[in-house]
Amino acid sequence: MEYRRFGRLEWNVSEVGYGMWGVAGGEGGWTGSSDISGMAALDHAINSGCNFFDTAWIYGRGHSEKMLGEVLRNHPGKTLYVATKVPPKNREWPSRRGDRLEQVFPPEHIKEYVEKSLQCLQLSSLDLLQFHVWEDEWAKDESWMRVVDDLKREGLIRGIGISVNRWEPDNVVETLKTGMIDAVQVIYNIFDQAPEDLLMPVCRDLDIAVIARVPFDEGSLTGSLTLDSSWPAGDWRNSYFVPENLAATVARVESLKQALPADADLAEIALRFILSNDTLATTIPGMRSIAHVEANLACSQKGKLDDALKKQLRHHRWDREPTQWSQ
């Protein structure tokens, strides 16, 4: 495993981290998860050098955090970084223009969920607390700044971050300029290259860590999707891969496959594309089995893509606008 500096917090984090949405299951999540295989995967990841774990209270309504807390206790003495998220009070993903901060992240709500997450994880402090949605018009609202200052002063959190809404990488730039934010989490992959335009240069200038999420475009960049793909009732992917998105995505993936060598592993190429960007501190693929862990962590040792292939992949950028199904 290779490690990278996590911005101004100066942590040394694994460049392949662990995204913990899919492993938790539960309402609004991914079906097919298993606590037994999930715990084994988490344990294997730690033993293989992964030290950055991204979760949220909403993932299984605390279940993901409880799983992580248990596996952390099985590895005393190791330096492992925990990032979690405060859910919006109105339970709406993403936030929308005109939403008021006091409706989404009032001070008492932020503090309540810090306490809930600490209880689930059985920790006394969180390494990174992230807002799970964001509107840049909240940048200069002092209410969130005061809460962040209080939480840091009380030793309940070490750093603060923002998870940016899907396909809105610039909807955080003014907030980053306040100097309050230590990390930003953004969708970045072969299709979603827009964060390179403005967000990443700002993060480099301000020494803010960048966490790349959704490295496989919700699974499409593993090459497993077809026009007939479907999921059990209650699986989040049913609401995301609606017919218009599924058809467009499958077509894009097929075009991408045609541009790659016949023996290329699409998932490996997708992850190494992300790791070829030096601005990133870490990427957080979801992993629900030991096989997922081994395949994804192995990409760290395979190095960056060559310039010719990276240039070819640039042509598969897909700029999209948020829609009613792009939560």
C-alpha positions in Angstrom: 0.0 0.0 0.0 1.2 3.5 -0.9 0.4 6.4 1.4 -0.3 10.1 0.9 -0.4 13.2 2.9 -3.9 14.2 3.9 -3.7 17.9 3.3 -2.9 20.3 6.1 -4.0 17.8 8.7 -0.8 16.0 7.7 -2.1 12.5 8.3 -0.4 9.7 6.4 -3.3 7.8 4.8 -3.6 4.9 2.5 -4.2 6.0 -1.0 -7.0 3.4 -1.3 -9.3 3.9 1.6 -12.5 2.1 2.5 -16.0 3.3 1.6 -18.5 1.9 4.0 -22.0 2.6 2.5 -22.5 -0.7 0.7 -21.2 -2.9 3.6 -23.9 -1.6 6.0 -27.1 -2.5 4.1 -30.3 -1.3 5.6 -32.9 1.2 4.5 -31.9 3.3 1.5 -28.7 1.3 1.0 -27.3 -1.6 -1.1 -28.8 -5.0 -0.8 -26.5 -8.1 -0.7 -24.5 -7.1 2.3 -23.5 -9.5 5.0 -22.1 -8.6 8.4 -19.9 -11.7 8.4 -18.3 -11.1 5.0 -18.2 -7.3 5.7 -16.4 -7.7 9.0 -13.9 -10.1 7.4 -13.3 -7.6 4.5 -12.7 -4.8 7.0 -10.3 -6.8 9.0 -8.5 -8.0 5.9 -8.2 -4.4 4.6 -6.5 -3.2 7.9 -4.1 -6.2 7.8 -3.3 -5.2 4.2 -2.4 -1.6 5.0 -5.7 0.3 4.6 -6.0 2.9 7.3 -8.7 5.4 6.1 -12.4 4.5 6.6 -15.3 6.6 5.5 -18.7 6.0 7.0 -21.8 7.9 8.0 -24.5 7.6 10.5 -27.1 7.2 7.8 -25.4 4.1 6.4 -27.6 1.5 8.1 -28.7 4.1 10.7 -25.6 3.7 12.7 -24.9 0.1 11.7 -21.9 0.9 9.5 -20.4 2.9 12.3 -20.9 0.1 14.8 -19.2 -2.4 12.4 -16.3 0.0 12.1 -16.0 0.5 15.8 -15.9 -3.2 16.4 -13.2 -3.8 13.9 -11.1 -0.9 15.2 -11.2 -2.5 18.7 -9.7 -5.7 17.1 -6.6 -3.7 16.0 -5.4 -1.8 19.1 -2.2 0.2 18.6 -2.7 0.7 14.9 -3.2 4.3 13.5 -6.5 4.1 11.7 -8.4 7.2 10.6 -12.2 7.5 10.9 -14.3 9.8 8.8 -18.0 10.0 9.3 -20.9 12.4 8.3 -23.7 14.3 9.8 -26.9 13.6 8.0 -29.1 16.6 6.9 -31.9 17.2 9.4 -34.4 17.3 6.6 -33.2 14.0 5.3 -32.9 15.3 1.7 -30.0 14.2 -0.5 -28.8 16.4 -2.2 -29.4 19.8 -0.7 -31.1 22.2 -3.1 -30.8 25.9 -3.9 -32.7 27.9 -1.4 -32.4 25.4 1.5 -31.7 27.3 4.7 -28.8 26.1 6.8 -30.9 26.2 10.0 -33.2 23.6 8.3 -30.4 21.3 7.3 -27.6 21.7 9.9 -28.8 23.6 12.9 -26.1 23.6 15.7 -28.0 21.3 18.0 -28.5 18.7 15.2 -24.8 18.7 14.4 -23.9 18.2 18.1 -26.5 15.4 18.4 -25.1 13.4 15.6 -21.5 13.8 16.7 -22.6 12.2 20.0 -24.5 9.5 18.1 -21.6 8.7 15.9 -19.2 8.6 18.9 -21.5 6.2 20.7 -21.8 3.9 17.7 -18.1 3.9 17.1 -17.3 3.8 20.8 -14.7 6.5 20.4 -14.0 9.6 22.3 -13.1 11.7 19.2 -13.7 11.6 15.5 -10.8 12.2 13.1 -12.9 13.8 10.4 -16.5 15.0 10.7 -18.1 15.8 7.3 -21.3 17.6 6.3 -23.2 15.0 4.2 -24.6 17.7 1.8 -23.7 21.3 1.2 -24.7 24.6 -0.4 -22.0 27.2 -1.0 -24.4 30.0 -0.1 -23.9 28.8 3.5 -20.2 29.6 3.4 -20.3 32.7 5.6 -23.0 31.7 8.0 -21.2 31.8 11.3 -23.5 29.2 13.0 -21.7 26.2 11.5 -18.3 27.8 12.1 -19.1 28.3 15.8 -20.1 24.6 16.1 -17.0 23.4 14.4 -14.8 25.6 16.7 -16.7 24.2 19.7 -16.3 20.6 18.7 -12.6 21.0 18.0 -12.0 22.9 21.2 -13.8 20.1 23.2 -11.7 17.5 21.5 -14.7 15.7 19.9 -13.4 16.1 16.3 -9.9 16.7 14.8 -10.9 17.9 11.4 -13.9 19.1 9.4 -14.9 18.2 5.9 -17.7 18.5 3.3 -19.1 15.8 1.1 -20.1 17.7 -2.1 -23.4 17.0 -3.9 -23.3 14.8 -6.9 -22.2 16.6 -10.1 -21.7 19.9 -8.2 -18.0 20.0 -7.5 -17.8 23.7 -7.5 -20.7 24.1 -5.0 -18.2 24.4 -2.1 -15.4 26.6 -3.4 -16.4 29.8 -1.4 -16.7 27.7 1.7 -13.2 26.3 1.2 -11.9 29.9 1.1 -13.2 30.5 4.6 -10.2 28.6 5.9 -12.4 26.4 8.1 -12.4 23.2 5.9 -9.8 20.5 6.1 -11.1 18.0 3.5 -13.5 17.8 0.7 -15.1 14.6 -0.6 -16.2 14.6 -4.3 -17.3 12.2 -7.0 -14.3 11.7 -9.3 -13.7 9.0 -11.8 -13.2 8.4 -15.5 -16.6 9.8 -16.4 -16.7 12.5 -13.7 -13.5 14.5 -14.3 -15.0 18.0 -13.7 -13.4 18.4 -10.2 -10.1 18.9 -12.0 -11.3 22.2 -13.4 -11.8 24.4 -10.4 -12.1 22.4 -7.2 -8.8 20.6 -7.2 -6.7 23.7 -8.0 -8.4 25.5 -5.0 -7.7 22.5 -2.8 -4.0 22.5 -3.8 -3.7 26.2 -3.1 -5.3 25.9 0.3 -3.8 22.5 1.2 -7.2 20.9 1.6 -7.3 17.1 1.4 -9.4 15.6 -1.5 -11.3 12.4 -1.1 -12.4 10.8 -4.3 -15.7 8.9 -3.9 -17.7 6.8 -6.3 -14.6 5.6 -8.2 -16.6 3.0 -10.2 -19.6 5.3 -11.0 -21.9 3.3 -8.7 -20.6 0.1 -10.2 -20.8 0.9 -13.9 -17.0 1.1 -14.3 -16.6 -2.4 -13.1 -18.2 -3.4 -16.4 -20.9 -5.4 -14.8 -24.0 -3.4 -15.9 -26.2 -4.4 -18.8 -29.5 -3.0 -20.1 -31.2 -5.8 -18.1 -29.6 -5.0 -14.8 -32.0 -4.9 -11.9 -31.8 -5.1 -8.1 -34.0 -6.3 -5.3 -36.7 -4.1 -3.9 -35.4 -1.4 -1.6 -31.9 -1.3 -3.2 -30.8 2.3 -3.8 -29.5 1.4 -7.3 -33.1 1.0 -8.5 -33.7 4.7 -7.9 -30.4 5.8 -9.5 -30.2 3.5 -12.5 -33.6 4.5 -13.8 -34.1 3.6 -17.5 -32.7 6.8 -18.9 -29.6 6.6 -16.8 -29.0 2.9 -17.2 -29.2 3.0 -21.0 -26.9 6.1 -21.2 -24.5 4.6 -18.8 -24.3 1.2 -20.5 -23.6 2.9 -23.8 -20.8 5.0 -22.3 -19.2 2.0 -20.7 -19.3 0.0 -24.0 -17.7 2.9 -25.8 -15.0 3.0 -23.1 -14.3 -0.7 -23.3 -13.7 -0.3 -27.1 -10.9 2.1 -26.3 -9.1 -0.2 -24.0 -6.8 -3.2 -24.8 -8.8 -6.4 -25.1 -7.2 -7.9 -21.9 -7.7 -4.7 -19.8 -9.5 -5.0 -16.4 -11.9 -2.1 -16.5 -12.2 -1.8 -12.7 -8.5 -1.8 -12.3 -8.1 0.9 -15.0 -10.8 3.0 -13.3 -9.1 2.9 -10.0 -5.6 3.5 -11.3 -7.0 6.5 -13.3 -7.9 8.1 -10.0 -4.6 7.1 -8.3 -2.7 8.8 -11.2 -3.9 12.2 -9.9 -1.4 13.5 -7.4 -3.9 16.0 -6.0 -5.9 13.3 -4.3 -5.3 12.1 -0.8 -7.3 8.9 -1.0 -10.2 7.2 -2.8 -12.8 5.2 -1.1 -14.3 2.3 -3.1 -17.0 0.4 -1.5 -15.9 -3.1 -0.5 -18.1 -5.9 0.8 -15.8 -8.9 0.5 -12.2 -9.9 0.8 -12.0 -10.4 -2.9 -13.1 -6.7 -3.4 -10.4 -5.6 -0.9 -7.6 -7.6 -2.5 -8.5 -6.3 -6.0 -8.8 -2.7 -5.1 -5.8 -2.5 -2.7 -3.6 -4.2 -5.3 -4.1 -1.2 -7.6 -1.9 0.8 -5.2 1.1 -1.3 -6.1 0.4 -1.3 -9.9 1.3 2.3 -10.2 -0.1 5.1 -12.3 -1.4 4.7 -15.8 0.9 5.7 -18.7 0.4 9.1 -20.3 -1.0 7.6 -23.5 -3.8 5.7 -21.8 -4.6 8.6 -19.5 -4.9 10.9 -22.6 -7.3 8.3 -24.2 -9.4 8.2 -21.0 -9.8 12.0 -21.1 -12.1 11.6 -24.1 -14.6 9.7 -22.0 -15.3 12.6 -19.7 -19.1 12.9 -19.1 -20.3 16.2 -17.8 -23.8 15.7 -16.2 -26.3 18.0 -14.5 -28.1 17.0 -11.3 -31.6 15.5 -11.9 -34.4 14.2 -9.8 -32.8 10.8 -9.7 -29.2 11.8 -9.1 -29.3 11.8 -5.3 
